[in-house]
Amino acid sequence: MNLDLSNKNALVCGSTQGIGKATALALAKMGASVFLMSRNASTLQDVLSELDTSKGQKHAFFCADFSDVESVKSVAKDLVNQSIHILINNTGGPAGGPISEAKTEDFEAAFRMHLVCNQILSQAVLPSMKAASYGRIVNVISTSVKVPINGLGVSNTIRGAVASWAKTMANEVGQLGITVNNVLPGFTNTNRLKTLITKKASAQNTSEEAIANAMLASVPANRFGEADEVANAIAFLCSPSASYINGINVPVDGGRTGTL
């Protein structure tokens, strides 16, 4: 099985913590040169120092805030001069809450942060992927594209839009040696999960332990996932061996999602 990413360049968004950071570390270990992307230069520098360089890779980072489309556009201009073979679209999810109480601007902000920014970055890197006849775009979204999650109204809506965007893109670029897939993390030990548990506990006037136990009861694996377990699935989809996997949703959720 060919998992070697030597001489490949990867752009990993949201790469200072959680799934994004774990993915950057995994891709570097497979031989890729990694461009980190997030909004905090100091934290990016810390992660940069952790990346594997045993195959002579040269890593770097870009600063951009996904809540500010113009800052993403600015980075996209720089990306045109880079040869990017792998793009990992990943950023923090919208705040929780019932859809009936969501404000119009909540949907608009989430749409820009998730779908519009994905589009900007994809358009910036597709020319180099086409030139190399090799491209991997992986979007980190949510199992909610299969079964909507209660209490995540805005997120359910926007994640579904990203999934449809990705499938459409996959159909358009598949013949060029480029694949576009979505990885759907389940309950994963990240800061986002901790935040969701805290907010649910507060809203329901119960303990965080009770909320966590209720979540675990729905997972056949009987545990929360780890960021590197999700990263491993992402990394495989980026490899040469995943060349015929295109336009799909891959849940990494310990079996929780109630659909095939």
Secondary structure in CASP SS format (residue, H / E / C, confidence):
PFRMAT SS
TARGET T0000
AUTHOR 0000-0000-0000
METHOD secondary structure of the structure
MODEL  1
M C 1.00
N C 1.00
L C 1.00
D C 1.00
L C 1.00
S C 1.00
N C 1.00
K C 1.00
N E 1.00
A E 1.00
L E 1.00
V E 1.00
C E 1.00
G C 1.00
S C 1.00
T C 1.00
Q C 1.00
G H 1.00
I H 1.00
G H 1.00
K H 1.00
A H 1.00
T H 1.00
A H 1.00
L H 1.00
A H 1.00
L H 1.00
A H 1.00
K H 1.00
M C 1.00
G C 1.00
A C 1.00
S E 1.00
V E 1.00
F E 1.00
L E 1.00
M E 1.00
S E 1.00
R C 1.00
N C 1.00
A H 1.00
S H 1.00
T H 1.00
L H 1.00
Q H 1.00
D H 1.00
V H 1.00
L H 1.00
S C 1.00
E C 1.00
L C 1.00
D C 1.00
T C 1.00
S C 1.00
K C 1.00
G C 1.00
Q C 1.00
K C 1.00
H C 1.00
A E 1.00
F E 1.00
F E 1.00
C E 1.00
A C 1.00
D C 1.00
F C 1.00
S C 1.00
D C 1.00
V H 1.00
E H 1.00
S H 1.00
V H 1.00
K H 1.00
S H 1.00
V H 1.00
A H 1.00
K H 1.00
D H 1.00
L H 1.00
V C 1.00
N C 1.00
Q C 1.00
S C 1.00
I C 1.00
H C 1.00
I E 1.00
L E 1.00
I E 1.00
N E 1.00
N C 1.00
T C 1.00
G C 1.00
G C 1.00
P C 1.00
A C 1.00
G C 1.00
G E 1.00
P C 1.00
I H 1.00
S H 1.00
E H 1.00
A C 1.00
K C 1.00
T H 1.00
E H 1.00
D H 1.00
F H 1.00
E H 1.00
A H 1.00
A H 1.00
F H 1.00
R H 1.00
M H 1.00
H H 1.00
L H 1.00
V H 1.00
C H 1.00
N H 1.00
Q H 1.00
I H 1.00
L H 1.00
S H 1.00
Q H 1.00
A H 1.00
V H 1.00
L H 1.00
P H 1.00
S H 1.00
M H 1.00
K H 1.00
A H 1.00
A H 1.00
S C 1.00
Y C 1.00
G E 1.00
R E 1.00
I E 1.00
V E 1.00
N E 1.00
V E 1.00
I C 1.00
S C 1.00
T H 1.00
S H 1.00
V H 1.00
K C 1.00
V C 1.00
P C 1.00
I C 1.00
N C 1.00
G C 1.00
L E 1.00
G H 1.00
V H 1.00
S H 1.00
N H 1.00
T H 1.00
I H 1.00
R H 1.00
G H 1.00
A H 1.00
V H 1.00
A H 1.00
S H 1.00
W H 1.00
A H 1.00
K H 1.00
T H 1.00
M H 1.00
A H 1.00
N H 1.00
E H 1.00
V H 1.00
G H 1.00
Q H 1.00
L H 1.00
G C 1.00
I E 1.00
T E 1.00
V E 1.00
N E 1.00
N E 1.00
V E 1.00
L E 1.00
P E 1.00
G C 1.00
F C 1.00
T E 1.00
N C 1.00
T C 1.00
N H 1.00
R H 1.00
L H 1.00
K H 1.00
T H 1.00
L H 1.00
I H 1.00
T H 1.00
K H 1.00
K H 1.00
A H 1.00
S H 1.00
A H 1.00
Q C 1.00
N C 1.00
T C 1.00
S C 1.00
E H 1.00
E H 1.00
A H 1.00
I H 1.00
A H 1.00
N H 1.00
A H 1.00
M H 1.00
L H 1.00
A C 1.00
S C 1.00
V C 1.00
P C 1.00
A C 1.00
N C 1.00
R C 1.00
F C 1.00
G E 1.00
E C 1.00
A H 1.00
D H 1.00
E H 1.00
V H 1.00
A H 1.00
N H 1.00
A H 1.00
I H 1.00
A H 1.00
F H 1.00
L H 1.00
C H 1.00
S C 1.00
P H 1.00
S H 1.00
A H 1.00
S C 1.00
Y C 1.00
I C 1.00
N C 1.00
G C 1.00
I C 1.00
N E 1.00
V E 1.00
P E 1.00
V E 1.00
D C 1.00
G C 1.00
G C 1.00
R C 1.00
T C 1.00
G C 1.00
T C 1.00
L C 1.00
END
